[in-house]
Amino acid sequence: MGHTKDFFKIKKGWSLQKDEIFDRYLVPYIAKILKTRRPLVIIDCFAGKGRFDDGHTGSPIIIANHIRSVLANDNQNKDIRGLFIERNYTKELETNLRGYENCEVLPGTFEENIGKILALNSRCNLFLYIDPYGIKCLDFQQFERIKAKNFSSLEMLLNFNSFGFLREGCRLLKLNYESLFSDDQSGDEYELDEANTKERMNNIAHGEYWQSIIDDYKNDKIGMFRAEELFLNEYVKQIKNLFTYVVNIPIRLESGNIPKYRLIFGSNHQEGMILMADSMSRIWNELKNIQRCGQKVLFECEFPDSSIQPGFDLKEGILNVLKEHKKSLPLQELLVKLFEKYGIAFSKKEYEGKMKEMEGNQIIIDREPAYTEGGRKATALDYRKYKITVSVKC
């Protein structure tokens, strides 16, 4: 499952969008995290060649360019480096990274390099970019080992092939999985690993729950669309054992299709969660009507999450989240919970704009201090400047 044949000839539309999300997020993330005055290590766990044959840059070059920018800025902490793990294209990657400082290629697989990751100083801020060709290398135990190291901070952006996992699961459980390939409009091909086992899949999923989901699919209790949704919900629960805040974004090739991939972001800091989710939302809004490389992708859907339908009342959505959580929340926590519930359907600016419309009517916004330095009543929704609490108006 998840082949590499011809993968680097052309950078496909969904891959362009995914890397653009990552690229844009790194700008505010790096600027903020370096202010901790602690080292930052960005690890590309499945790096590839670094550059596609059509000239498009891959994630290693994206990371390397950000590192170069930091090193050229005299006003920043320069304790930043990139580690790039790659087994099949080590020489090509080393060639493409030539001339970039603080960038090191680690030959081998992700699992083979876990020891080197764990050997990093725990004072480091660590960012993991995990974008494998398939799912068979993602043994969940390795994530647990990294978490147990207790780095100064840990964030992860994972591209997870949820649909591919279920197809492989159907094969291993002796179901007719060939029809699932006909539903895939991506043009991708898959090399099935005949040596794969249920135990290996359990290690990836961090449990056996996927088997009962496939049994329900087999017995016509649910369709594959629902099966993917249930599986992802359970997998995200496992991710939440690693991170306090998690958002997952379905990537579809056409509106209404089963998500082909899920971008899963995990952070233990509210600001990191808001930065990533807001970045994803803004990119989606900018590009949702754009086709790239002839492919229809996530950004063409009216809403990225099918649970949100046209006509959705955002005011009611905000009220529902407040009512679910004691009717009163600090603004930063409210934004996090909105992103966790509604994904990237709305940006931080849209949420805050709607709250201002609701202020005094459906909600009460308390700011501390209540007045600006000039003596005017505070009206901004800046949680860095004010202590802000949002509550439902009784």
VOPAGU-2260 file (C-alpha; in pm, 1 decimal, decimal comma):
REM VOPAGU-2260
SITE   aa  ch    i         X         Y         Z
SITE  MET   A    0       0,0       0,0       0,0
SITE  GLY   A    1     130,7     345,2     -84,8
SITE  HIS   A    2     382,1     303,2    -365,1
SITE  THR   A    3     675,1     523,7    -464,1
SITE  LYS   A    4     684,2     438,9    -834,8
SITE  ASP   A    5     670,2     760,6   -1040,2
SITE  PHE   A    6     568,6     950,8    -725,9
SITE  PHE   A    7     821,1    1228,8    -780,6
SITE  LYS   A    8     755,1    1289,1   -1151,1
SITE  ILE   A    9     473,0    1539,3   -1094,2
SITE  LYS   A   10     361,8    1710,8    -777,1
SITE  LYS   A   11     -13,5    1655,9    -766,6
SITE  GLY   A   12    -278,4    1904,6    -661,7
SITE  TRP   A   13    -351,0    1768,0    -316,4
SITE  SER   A   14      22,5    1753,0    -242,8
SITE  LEU   A   15      64,0    2115,8    -346,7
SITE  GLN   A   16    -210,2    2223,3    -107,8
SITE  LYS   A   17     -78,1    2013,4     178,8
SITE  ASP   A   18     273,3    2155,2     148,8
SITE  GLU   A   19     135,4    2507,9     116,5
SITE  ILE   A   20     -46,1    2464,8     448,3
SITE  PHE   A   21     276,9    2344,4     605,9
SITE  ASP   A   22     483,9    2621,4     444,9
SITE  ARG   A   23     256,2    2901,7     563,3
SITE  TYR   A   24     225,5    2764,5     914,2
SITE  LEU   A   25     602,2    2751,9     960,3
SITE  VAL   A   26     630,9    3131,9     931,8
SITE  PRO   A   27     439,0    3224,5    1251,1
SITE  TYR   A   28     532,2    2899,3    1425,7
SITE  ILE   A   29     909,3    2947,4    1387,7
SITE  ALA   A   30     891,7    3316,1    1481,5
SITE  LYS   A   31     698,0    3237,0    1797,6
SITE  ILE   A   32     881,8    2922,2    1907,8
SITE  LEU   A   33    1229,8    3073,8    1871,7
SITE  LYS   A   34    1130,8    3338,6    2126,9
SITE  THR   A   35    1147,3    3060,3    2388,1
SITE  ARG   A   36    1528,6    3082,6    2342,4
SITE  ARG   A   37    1538,6    2704,3    2318,1
SITE  PRO   A   38    1656,3    2498,0    2019,0
SITE  LEU   A   39    1407,5    2413,5    1745,2
SITE  VAL   A   40    1438,9    2089,7    1549,9
SITE  ILE   A   41    1205,6    2027,9    1255,0
SITE  ILE   A   42    1202,1    1664,7    1143,6
SITE  ASP   A   43    1072,1    1557,3     804,6
SITE  CYS   A   44    1009,0    1191,7     884,3
SITE  PHE   A   45     949,0    1074,6     523,9
SITE  ALA   A   46    1144,9    1332,6     329,9
SITE  GLY   A   47    1165,5    1193,4     -24,6
SITE  LYS   A   48    1388,2    1356,4    -286,1
SITE  GLY   A   49    1332,2    1713,8    -176,6
SITE  ARG   A   50    1233,3    1822,3    -525,1
SITE  PHE   A   51     994,9    1679,3    -784,1
SITE  ASP   A   52    1100,4    1611,3   -1141,5
SITE  ASP   A   53     864,5    1886,9   -1262,3
SITE  GLY   A   54    1060,9    2141,4   -1056,3
SITE  HIS   A   55     822,1    2177,9    -763,0
SITE  THR   A   56     987,2    2183,4    -423,2
SITE  GLY   A   57     912,6    1913,3    -169,1
SITE  SER   A   58     881,9    1950,9     205,9
SITE  PRO   A   59    1261,9    1926,8     271,9
SITE  ILE   A   60    1333,3    2234,8      57,9
SITE  ILE   A   61    1040,9    2417,3     219,1
SITE  ILE   A   62    1189,4    2350,5     563,1
SITE  ALA   A   63    1543,7    2429,9     449,0
SITE  ASN   A   64    1433,7    2765,5     306,4
SITE  HIS   A   65    1273,3    2861,7     636,9
SITE  ILE   A   66    1592,7    2767,7     821,0
SITE  ARG   A   67    1796,7    2973,3     575,2
SITE  SER   A   68    1567,6    3271,6     635,8
SITE  VAL   A   69    1617,3    3245,3    1012,2
SITE  LEU   A   70    1994,9    3220,2     981,3
SITE  ALA   A   71    1996,2    3533,1     763,2
SITE  ASN   A   72    1796,7    3733,6    1019,1
SITE  ASP   A   73    2022,9    3901,4    1274,2
SITE  ASN   A   74    1736,0    3967,7    1512,6
SITE  GLN   A   75    1635,7    3604,8    1568,5
SITE  ASN   A   76    1754,8    3314,7    1775,5
SITE  LYS   A   77    1944,9    3100,9    1523,9
SITE  ASP   A   78    1930,2    2770,3    1713,8
SITE  ILE   A   79    1728,4    2590,1    1447,7
SITE  ARG   A   80    1799,6    2285,4    1235,7
SITE  GLY   A   81    1626,9    2035,7    1012,3
SITE  LEU   A   82    1658,6    1658,1    1010,5
SITE  PHE   A   83    1543,5    1471,9     701,5
SITE  ILE   A   84    1476,2    1098,6     720,8
SITE  GLU   A   85    1482,4     910,1     391,6
SITE  ARG   A   86    1562,8     553,5     290,6
SITE  ASN   A   87    1512,1     526,6     -85,8
SITE  TYR   A   88    1628,7     864,4    -218,9
SITE  THR   A   89    1912,2     956,8      14,9
SITE  LYS   A   90    2159,0    1064,0    -256,8
SITE  GLU   A   91    1902,1    1274,0    -443,8
SITE  LEU   A   92    1796,1    1439,7    -119,2
SITE  GLU   A   93    2154,3    1519,0     -20,2
SITE  THR   A   94    2210,7    1674,2    -362,8
SITE  ASN   A   95    1896,6    1886,7    -341,0
SITE  LEU   A   96    1985,6    2007,1       9,9
SITE  ARG   A   97    2342,9    2095,1     -82,6
SITE  GLY   A   98    2424,9    2449,9      26,8
SITE  TYR   A   99    2162,5    2463,4     300,2
SITE  GLU   A  100    2306,0    2510,8     648,0
SITE  ASN   A  101    2183,5    2328,0     959,1
SITE  CYS   A  102    2020,5    2056,9     747,7
SITE  GLU   A  103    2112,0    1690,3     791,6
SITE  VAL   A  104    1992,6    1384,3     603,2
SITE  LEU   A  105    1936,4    1071,5     813,5
SITE  PRO   A  106    1947,3     760,4     591,7
SITE  GLY   A  107    1698,7     485,0     671,5
SITE  THR   A  108    1337,3     459,4     781,3
SITE  PHE   A  109    1148,4     655,9    1043,1
SITE  GLU   A  110    1158,3     359,8    1281,2
SITE  GLU   A  111    1529,8     306,1    1222,9
SITE  ASN   A  112    1595,9     667,5    1322,7
SITE  ILE   A  113    1379,3     678,8    1634,0
SITE  GLY   A  114    1691,0     636,3    1849,3
SITE  LYS   A  115    1844,8     952,1    1699,6
SITE  ILE   A  116    1524,2    1146,8    1765,6
SITE  LEU   A  117    1514,7    1026,8    2126,2
SITE  ALA   A  118    1882,1    1121,5    2165,9
SITE  LEU   A  119    1799,5    1489,4    2106,4
SITE  ASN   A  120    1820,7    1717,1    2407,7
SITE  SER   A  121    1483,4    1732,2    2583,3
SITE  ARG   A  122    1520,5    2113,1    2595,8
SITE  CYS   A  123    1444,5    2116,6    2223,2
SITE  ASN   A  124    1120,9    2230,4    2067,3
SITE  LEU   A  125    1033,5    1950,2    1826,2
SITE  PHE   A  126     810,5    1963,6    1517,0
SITE  LEU   A  127     734,1    1638,8    1333,2
SITE  TYR   A  128     616,6    1650,5     972,0
SITE  ILE   A  129     492,1    1301,4     890,7
SITE  ASP   A  130     394,3    1245,9     529,8
SITE  PRO   A  131     453,8     880,8     435,5
SITE  TYR   A  132     377,4     710,6     105,1
SITE  GLY   A  133     139,5     477,9     287,6
SITE  ILE   A  134      44,8     389,0     642,6
SITE  LYS   A  135     248,6      79,9     712,3
SITE  CYS   A  136     541,4     265,1     873,8
SITE  LEU   A  137     331,0     451,6    1129,2
SITE  ASP   A  138     360,8     228,8    1435,1
SITE  PHE   A  139     181,3     429,3    1702,4
SITE  GLN   A  140     424,9     313,4    1969,5
SITE  GLN   A  141     695,2     529,4    1811,7
SITE  PHE   A  142     482,0     838,9    1869,9
SITE  GLU   A  143     439,7     736,2    2233,1
SITE  ARG   A  144     815,4     700,4    2273,3
SITE  ILE   A  145     870,7    1050,6    2137,7
SITE  LYS   A  146     603,5    1194,7    2367,7
SITE  ALA   A  147     761,0    1022,5    2668,8
SITE  LYS   A  148    1085,2    1213,3    2603,1
SITE  ASN   A  149     908,5    1528,9    2728,5
SITE  PHE   A  150    1059,0    1775,9    2485,6
SITE  SER   A  151    1016,9    2144,1    2566,6
SITE  SER   A  152     734,5    2146,4    2311,5
SITE  LEU   A  153     608,4    1891,3    2060,4
SITE  GLU   A  154     387,7    1944,8    1756,5
SITE  MET   A  155     297,8    1709,4    1474,7
SITE  LEU   A  156     141,1    1743,5    1130,8
SITE  LEU   A  157      45,2    1401,0     999,8
SITE  ASN   A  158     -88,5    1312,8     656,2
SITE  PHE   A  159    -285,2     995,9     727,8
SITE  ASN   A  160    -420,7     769,6     452,5
SITE  SER   A  161    -739,7     668,9     632,9
SITE  PHE   A  162    -914,9     529,0     326,9
SITE  GLY   A  163    -605,2     331,6     231,2
SITE  PHE   A  164    -592,3     184,0     581,6
SITE  LEU   A  165    -950,1      55,9     551,5
SITE  ARG   A  166    -885,8     -90,6     207,7
SITE  GLU   A  167    -587,1    -278,8     341,4
SITE  GLY   A  168    -794,2    -383,9     640,8
SITE  CYS   A  169   -1060,9    -525,6     410,1
SITE  ARG   A  170    -795,9    -724,2     225,6
SITE  LEU   A  171    -653,0    -870,6     545,1
SITE  LEU   A  172    -998,1    -961,7     676,5
SITE  LYS   A  173   -1074,7   -1140,4     349,0
SITE  LEU   A  174   -1335,2    -894,5     224,5
SITE  ASN   A  175   -1383,2    -802,6    -137,0
SITE  TYR   A  176   -1183,5    -482,7    -144,0
SITE  GLU   A  177   -1146,6    -450,6    -522,0
SITE  SER   A  178   -1463,8    -241,7    -548,1
SITE  LEU   A  179   -1308,4      14,7    -315,1
SITE  PHE   A  180   -1036,2      80,3    -570,0
SITE  SER   A  181   -1298,0     170,9    -831,5
SITE  ASP   A  182   -1425,7     443,2    -597,4
SITE  ASP   A  183   -1083,6     606,9    -588,4
SITE  GLN   A  184   -1070,4     889,4    -843,2
SITE  SER   A  185    -722,8    1006,1    -753,8
SITE  GLY   A  186    -540,1     812,4   -1021,1
SITE  ASP   A  187    -310,3     666,7    -755,3
SITE  GLU   A  188    -203,5     304,6    -760,8
SITE  TYR   A  189    -125,3      91,4    -460,5
SITE  GLU   A  190     124,1    -182,3    -397,4
SITE  LEU   A  191     -31,7    -407,0    -135,1
SITE  ASP   A  192     213,5    -548,1     114,8
SITE  GLU   A  193     136,1    -920,3     114,6
SITE  ALA   A  194     349,8    -959,7     428,7
SITE  ASN   A  195     122,1    -724,4     621,4
SITE  THR   A  196     -72,0    -863,9     918,4
SITE  LYS   A  197    -364,4    -773,1    1141,7
SITE  GLU   A  198    -118,2    -729,2    1427,3
SITE  ARG   A  199      77,1    -475,2    1226,4
SITE  MET   A  200    -243,6    -286,8    1149,4
SITE  ASN   A  201    -334,2    -297,3    1520,3
SITE  ASN   A  202       0,5    -131,9    1593,9
SITE  ILE   A  203     -72,3     144,2    1344,6
SITE  ALA   A  204    -426,3     204,8    1472,1
SITE  HIS   A  205    -323,1     154,1    1835,3
SITE  GLY   A  206    -602,6     -93,0    1889,9
SITE  GLU   A  207    -835,4    -346,8    1731,6
SITE  TYR   A  208   -1131,2    -110,7    1691,0
SITE  TRP   A  209   -1083,3     -94,1    1313,7
SITE  GLN   A  210   -1173,6    -460,8    1280,9
SITE  SER   A  211   -1523,4    -416,2    1425,9
SITE  ILE   A  212   -1578,0    -117,1    1196,1
SITE  ILE   A  213   -1489,8    -328,3     893,5
SITE  ASP   A  214   -1717,2    -607,1    1023,6
SITE  ASP   A  215   -2005,4    -359,2    1032,1
SITE  TYR   A  216   -1918,7    -258,5     676,2
SITE  LYS   A  217   -1906,2    -623,3     574,1
SITE  ASN   A  218   -2249,7    -685,1     725,4
SITE  ASP   A  219   -2398,8    -380,8     548,7
SITE  LYS   A  220   -2461,9    -199,2     876,5
SITE  ILE   A  221   -2264,6     100,4     753,2
SITE  GLY   A  222   -2123,6     224,8     424,0
SITE  MET   A  223   -1758,5     299,2     356,3
SITE  PHE   A  224   -1816,6     672,7     400,9
SITE  ARG   A  225   -1937,7     612,5     757,4
SITE  ALA   A  226   -1668,8     350,3     817,0
SITE  GLU   A  227   -1394,0     601,4     733,8
SITE  GLU   A  228   -1553,0     858,4     962,6
SITE  LEU   A  229   -1584,0     614,2    1254,7
SITE  PHE   A  230   -1230,5     488,4    1206,8
SITE  LEU   A  231   -1086,4     838,2    1196,6
SITE  ASN   A  232   -1279,7     940,5    1508,7
SITE  GLU   A  233   -1129,0     648,3    1697,9
SITE  TYR   A  234    -780,0     715,6    1561,9
SITE  VAL   A  235    -801,6    1080,7    1667,8
SITE  LYS   A  236    -888,2     960,2    2019,6
SITE  GLN   A  237    -552,7     782,1    2021,1
SITE  ILE   A  238    -378,0    1097,4    1898,5
SITE  LYS   A  239    -543,7    1288,9    2183,4
SITE  ASN   A  240    -352,4    1068,7    2426,3
SITE  LEU   A  241     -41,8    1237,3    2283,6
SITE  PHE   A  242    -164,6    1592,9    2237,8
SITE  THR   A  243    -407,1    1813,6    2427,1
SITE  TYR   A  244    -539,7    1975,8    2109,2
SITE  VAL   A  245    -607,1    1795,5    1781,3
SITE  VAL   A  246    -771,5    1902,8    1456,7
SITE  ASN   A  247    -817,3    1678,5    1153,7
SITE  ILE   A  248    -900,4    1796,3     804,9
SITE  PRO   A  249   -1051,6    1566,1     539,4
SITE  ILE   A  250    -891,2    1593,6     195,7
SITE  ARG   A  251   -1136,9    1493,4     -75,2
SITE  LEU   A  252   -1082,0    1471,7    -447,4
SITE  GLU   A  253   -1440,6    1578,9    -510,7
SITE  SER   A  254   -1714,5    1722,7    -292,1
SITE  GLY   A  255   -1912,4    1437,8    -137,7
SITE  ASN   A  256   -1640,2    1176,9    -188,8
SITE  ILE   A  257   -1493,3     968,8      89,9
SITE  PRO   A  258   -1188,6    1156,9     225,4
SITE  LYS   A  259    -877,0    1011,8      67,1
SITE  TYR   A  260    -642,3    1157,3     326,6
SITE  ARG   A  261    -669,8    1329,5     661,9
SITE  LEU   A  262    -435,7    1604,1     773,6
SITE  ILE   A  263    -407,7    1562,8    1150,5
SITE  PHE   A  264    -242,8    1832,2    1359,3
SITE  GLY   A  265    -157,2    1786,6    1725,4
SITE  SER   A  266     -26,4    2040,4    1976,6
SITE  ASN   A  267     -14,5    2081,6    2352,2
SITE  HIS   A  268     -49,6    2458,5    2325,7
SITE  GLN   A  269    -365,0    2652,0    2246,6
SITE  GLU   A  270    -175,2    2910,6    2042,3
SITE  GLY   A  271     -21,0    2638,9    1824,9
SITE  MET   A  272    -363,8    2490,9    1759,7
SITE  ILE   A  273    -513,6    2829,0    1670,0
SITE  LEU   A  274    -220,5    2918,8    1442,6
SITE  MET   A  275    -242,1    2595,2    1244,3
SITE  ALA   A  276    -620,8    2574,2    1216,9
SITE  ASP   A  277    -647,8    2940,0    1120,1
SITE  SER   A  278    -372,5    2899,5     861,2
SITE  MET   A  279    -550,9    2598,3     712,4
SITE  SER   A  280    -881,2    2785,9     704,1
SITE  ARG   A  281    -740,1    3092,1     531,5
SITE  ILE   A  282    -567,7    2881,6     266,0
SITE  TRP   A  283    -885,0    2681,2     208,1
SITE  ASN   A  284   -1087,7    2999,3     164,9
SITE  GLU   A  285    -831,6    3140,9     -78,7
SITE  LEU   A  286    -800,7    2830,8    -292,3
SITE  LYS   A  287   -1133,2    2646,8    -265,2
SITE  ASN   A  288   -1232,9    2744,5    -620,3
SITE  ILE   A  289    -894,1    2674,9    -773,5
SITE  GLN   A  290    -803,0    2355,8    -956,5
SITE  ARG   A  291    -438,8    2253,9    -951,5
SITE  CYS   A  292    -280,7    2002,9   -1184,7
SITE  GLY   A  293    -624,1    1909,8   -1316,6
SITE  GLN   A  294    -730,9    1757,6    -984,6
SITE  LYS   A  295   -1026,1    1851,7    -770,3
SITE  VAL   A  296    -922,2    1874,5    -410,4
SITE  LEU   A  297   -1040,3    1964,4     -63,0
SITE  PHE   A  298   -1054,4    2336,5    -135,5
SITE  GLU   A  299   -1331,7    2308,5    -394,7
SITE  CYS   A  300   -1587,0    2191,7    -135,5
SITE  GLU   A  301   -1820,9    2454,1       9,6
SITE  PHE   A  302   -1722,6    2325,3     352,9
SITE  PRO   A  303   -1428,8    2092,5     418,4
SITE  ASP   A  304   -1627,4    1895,1     676,6
SITE  SER   A  305   -1944,5    1726,3     548,6
SITE  SER   A  306   -2106,5    1764,4     892,6
SITE  ILE   A  307   -2141,4    2136,7     814,2
SITE  GLN   A  308   -2406,2    2198,9     551,6
SITE  PRO   A  309   -2486,9    2510,3     344,6
SITE  GLY   A  310   -2700,6    2744,6     551,4
SITE  PHE   A  311   -2516,4    2657,0     872,3
SITE  ASP   A  312   -2581,1    2926,8    1136,1
SITE  LEU   A  313   -2243,2    3022,4    1278,9
SITE  LYS   A  314   -2401,6    3217,5    1563,5
SITE  GLU   A  315   -2585,9    2905,4    1675,3
SITE  GLY   A  316   -2262,3    2710,3    1638,7
SITE  ILE   A  317   -2081,7    2946,1    1875,1
SITE  LEU   A  318   -2369,4    2934,1    2124,8
SITE  ASN   A  319   -2375,8    2554,3    2111,2
SITE  VAL   A  320   -2006,6    2530,4    2198,7
SITE  LEU   A  321   -2048,8    2774,2    2487,8
SITE  LYS   A  322   -2348,9    2579,7    2619,7
SITE  GLU   A  323   -2158,3    2252,9    2592,7
SITE  HIS   A  324   -1882,2    2394,8    2811,7
SITE  LYS   A  325   -2047,3    2566,2    3112,6
SITE  LYS   A  326   -2168,9    2865,1    2904,1
SITE  SER   A  327   -1852,8    3066,5    2979,8
SITE  LEU   A  328   -1503,1    3025,7    2833,3
SITE  PRO   A  329   -1183,2    3227,9    2793,9
SITE  LEU   A  330   -1169,0    3351,5    2432,9
SITE  GLN   A  331    -856,7    3151,8    2347,1
SITE  GLU   A  332   -1012,0    2830,0    2479,2
SITE  LEU   A  333   -1337,5    2901,5    2295,5
SITE  LEU   A  334   -1151,2    2943,6    1965,6
SITE  VAL   A  335    -971,6    2611,9    2020,1
SITE  LYS   A  336   -1298,7    2431,0    2089,8
SITE  LEU   A  337   -1460,2    2586,8    1781,7
SITE  PHE   A  338   -1172,8    2467,0    1562,1
SITE  GLU   A  339   -1190,5    2120,5    1718,2
SITE  LYS   A  340   -1565,3    2100,9    1656,8
SITE  TYR   A  341   -1594,2    2264,8    1314,4
SITE  GLY   A  342   -1246,9    2205,5    1171,8
SITE  ILE   A  343   -1127,7    2472,0     930,2
SITE  ALA   A  344   -1470,7    2572,1     800,4
SITE  PHE   A  345   -1422,6    2917,7     952,9
SITE  SER   A  346   -1115,9    3130,8    1025,1
SITE  LYS   A  347   -1023,3    3300,2    1351,6
SITE  LYS   A  348   -1123,5    3633,4    1195,8
SITE  GLU   A  349   -1466,6    3496,2    1101,3
SITE  TYR   A  350   -1528,2    3359,9    1449,7
SITE  GLU   A  351   -1423,6    3685,2    1615,0
SITE  GLY   A  352   -1626,4    3893,4    1369,3
SITE  LYS   A  353   -1937,5    3689,6    1444,0
SITE  MET   A  354   -1879,0    3722,2    1818,4
SITE  LYS   A  355   -1867,2    4100,9    1785,7
SITE  GLU   A  356   -2204,2    4087,2    1608,0
SITE  MET   A  357   -2341,9    3875,6    1892,9
SITE  GLU   A  358   -2194,9    4087,0    2173,2
SITE  GLY   A  359   -2465,2    4236,9    2392,6
SITE  ASN   A  360   -2735,0    4026,9    2228,9
SITE  GLN   A  361   -2663,1    3654,0    2250,5
SITE  ILE   A  362   -2329,9    3669,5    2434,3
SITE  ILE   A  363   -2142,4    3877,2    2689,5
SITE  ILE   A  364   -1773,3    3951,6    2637,5
SITE  ASP   A  365   -1581,2    4058,8    2946,9
SITE  ARG   A  366   -1240,7    4221,6    2899,9
SITE  GLU   A  367    -983,0    4284,5    3167,8
SITE  PRO   A  368    -879,1    4562,6    3180,4
SITE  ALA   A  369   -1213,2    4700,5    3063,1
SITE  TYR   A  370   -1055,9    5022,7    2931,4
SITE  THR   A  371    -766,3    5106,0    2703,4
SITE  GLU   A  372    -463,9    5305,2    2816,5
SITE  GLY   A  373    -631,4    5610,6    2660,6
SITE  GLY   A  374    -940,7    5565,2    2878,7
SITE  ARG   A  375   -1172,0    5431,0    2609,4
SITE  LYS   A  376   -1386,6    5124,3    2657,8
SITE  ALA   A  377   -1199,3    4817,3    2529,0
SITE  THR   A  378   -1366,0    4652,3    2230,3
SITE  ALA   A  379   -1084,3    4447,3    2077,0
SITE  LEU   A  380   -1079,0    4068,9    2085,1
SITE  ASP   A  381    -706,3    4041,3    2149,5
SITE  TYR   A  382    -640,4    3771,8    2411,4
SITE  ARG   A  383    -270,3    3862,4    2412,1
SITE  LYS   A  384    -356,0    4212,7    2534,6
SITE  TYR   A  385    -668,0    4149,7    2742,2
SITE  LYS   A  386    -800,7    3872,7    2960,2
SITE  ILE   A  387   -1121,7    3796,0    2769,5
SITE  THR   A  388   -1410,3    3573,0    2876,3
SITE  VAL   A  389   -1711,4    3491,0    2657,5
SITE  SER   A  390   -2040,3    3375,5    2808,1
SITE  VAL   A  391   -2399,7    3312,1    2699,5
SITE  LYS   A  392   -2632,7    3599,9    2779,4
SITE  CYS   A  393   -2911,6    3477,7    3006,4
